[in-house]
Amino acid sequence: MGGQPATSSSSSSNGPTKQVTLNKFFTKPAGHKPALVQTTVNSLFNKQNRKKSPEDISEERVNQDLKRAPPVDVEEDENATRSSKRVKSSQSKKDDSEPNSQPTEESNEEPVQTNKKISKKQSKTKVEEEESSELKLSDAPIKKQEDPVIQQEENSEDEEDAEDVANLACGDDLTELEGGVSWEKGKPVPYASLAHTFNLIDGTTKRLEITKYLTQYLIQVIDRTPNELLKVIYLCINRLCPDYEGIELGIGESLLIKAIGSSMGRTIAQVKADFKKVGDLAKKVGIITKLLASCQGEEAKFVIRSLEGKLRIGLAERTVLVALANAAVRTGVGHKSNSKRKSSSEELAKEIVEGTEIVKAVFSEIPSYDLVIPALLQGGIRGLRENCKLTPGVPLKPMLAKPTKAISEVLDRFEGQKFTCEYKYDGERAQIHFLSDGSISIFSRNSENMSVKYPDMVDQLPRAIKKEVTRNFVLDAEAVAWDRTTKKILPFQELSKRKRKDVKAEDITIQVHIFAFDLLYLNDEPLINTDFNHRRGLLKEHFNEIEGEFSFATSVDVDNVDEIQSFLDESVKAGCEGLMVKMLDGTSAHYEPSRRSMNWLKVKKDYLAGIGDSLDLVVVGAYHGKGKRTNVYGAFLLACYEPESETYQTICKLGTGFSEEDLESHHKKLEPLELTVQKKYFDVGEAKPDVWFEPKIVWEVLAADLSLSPVYSAAKGLCGDGTRGVSLRFPRYIKERDDKTADDATVSEQVAEMYKKQASAQDGTHGGGPRKKGKKGKEDADDDFW
């Protein structure tokens, strides 16, 4: 952005300064080529050619990084209190009539309380209670789902969420932000205007206020400079491009040095010495210095946060989507009249409800703002479904399953419905895209392109395709380590030993077998809105099983407990984790991108006697080892993720489940991530480890049960009396989840849900307090990716 000076309340006493514009954040590298899937005619952002492998472009990428401003390690003090603000309670103390129990000696944790539970909503004032309902499926207590067909209920709940946004967040006039920065129509958007909006958002924890501020700002952008809406949205979510392109806004100096050393075959010490000679580091610092020197008022704070890679203002991506829909409806963008909507309040609320549903559904199917924003500007919300559909080459967020603790729960859930049981393979989720030109892309569950990691899979897949009837497709499958001699499945740990980059087919020692279980797109037609029985039939019609390379997931259609138990035992003997149970027919059997759905249940042998599911937790600290563990870390501090406050909340100290080799391996991986001080966005409670780590490593952990604890901060404010967090009792390390980032870890709301479900099972009540009439509990509905 640039051009006309912005009107702002802030000014410089030292004369005019160069205005900071959005364009400073986005550069187009030399030699840029069109992407595999063309997004827009004039691409606004830094893109890598998807046909290149990471190792081919590593040197080019480093050179580009040197031209961009790197992250600056600056901590903001106000972030330290953001998490605690979100869990403050204005209620009076409840009657503390709980059964006598003895805390454990080591952690002072208390067993699950079984009497009066206080939900998140009960811990808020009446006004906050109303405002907190936006975009929350529900924080009401857990209730056993009786009706297996819940699609209608889900739709009504989505409408209720969007209606809250329409009725509570937005008044009649949202065209101007109070005290905001203005600019002329057609001129570039000044960064100061975005920084002002960020500052307003950073100053509140109320979801509807956040939505209102962002809606107001997006209306301004659409009205005045719509061609920069895409840049604004990317800066709001702190990214440069879609997830699957793998380019991050914040790139630390240490990571940059490692990348250069890896690509050039030089040690870190040599690269640092080279930098000192050529002065490139000084050049980078100079770029940042110039950028910050141009900043005024609030700009510098948010420029630095963006460069660090985390805004940490409590702006969730789902809120960005709702605000975008709200602004699009109010401005009438994409309509021929090109004028604001002049509807009654009731009509406007209805339009916003419908628009929010459309934007969320479309983005779940094709999560690329490069595609969604131009389509929105051109055809409006009504044109999104037609112009933005599932497309090979663009990975959609996968559908996930709900855990269950007992086989009887499966029959209760699917009573009177047709369902099937499949082996749950212990591998890595693989979404395979086959394009009409014959190219193949493989994506992980978090949209990482794994084509370079699995060149053998790319080579062997064409042999399974019936090419005479198959032009293109998107396949959902599991990549599993396979022993071709014994013809048996190998543990996931064997698969995790494979290199993630620079993999050559001739060097591969651990073979991969593809187990396909769903077909999402076929011959230019999306299939996600057809039932699973139909999709499964097409899958078997268009692919051939190849021994040791490609198979259909082993499945059986059953209807009683004995058959499910027998099939579960067979799956475990075959080297699988357990079963996936799926609805077969009707709208409940549609594929639901980005949702953890009640229409898919997972049954693991370990779950049946435990808490119902494992957790994916972030390693944030460690304790020095003693005795045999003197030279390694003896135990670890783990945390879940709290997306609203963008913090990591501690949940347990873990010291069991490790072999000596595990401990040595973890020490090598974690030692380079050690921090000199605790991060401001660590909500640690009373836990005090010997060392802190950058939140990079995710582990899968299983526990006997959950308890309330004064030591840990996980889900604090969501369970019990709101003063204690949730902790894991007898946690056990299962495996590293290198397919997940720290922000993909189990979130605090999931932890609270698991605790309440456990409490409900133990005392026969709905954990979290008495159910309010007419309100559904979180467990009654599906929880979105958002």
Secondary structure, DSSP 4 states (H G I P E B T S, - for coil): --SSPPB-S---TTS--PPPBGGGG----TT----SS---SS--S----TTS-HHHHHHHHHHHHHHSPPP-----GGGGGHHHHHT---SPPPP---------TTT--BPPP-S----TGGGS-HHHHHHTTTT-S--BPP-----S--HHHHHHHHHHHHHHIIIII--S--S--TT--B--TTSPPBHHHHHHHHHHHHT---HHHHHHHHHHHHHHHHHH-GGGHHHHHHHHTT-SS-GGG---S---HHHHHHHHHHHHT--HHHHHHHHHHHTHHHHHHHHHHHHHHT--TTHHHHHHHHHHT---SS--HHHHHHHHHHHHHHHTTTSTT-S-----HHHHHHHHHHHHHHHHHHHHHS--HHHHHHHHHHHTGGGHHHH----TTSPPPPPEEEE-S-HHHHHHHTTTS-EEEEEE-SSEEEEEEE-TTS-EEEE-TT--B-TTT-HHHHHHGGGGB-TTT-S-EEEEEEEEEEETTTTEEPPHHHHTTS-SSS--GGG--SEEEEEEEEEEEETTEE-TTS-HHHHHHHHHHHB--BTTTEEEPPEE---SHHHHHHHHHHHHHTT--EEEEEE-SSGGGS--TTEEEEEEEEEETGGGGSSSS-EEEEEEEEEE--GGGTTSEEEEEEEEEETTTTEEEEEEEE--S--HHHHHHHHHHHGGGEESS--TTEE-TT---SEEE-S--EEEEE-SEEEEESS--TTTTTSTTSSSEEEEES-EEEEE-TT--GGGSPBHHHHHHHHHHHHHHHHSS-TTSPPPTT--BGGGSPEE--
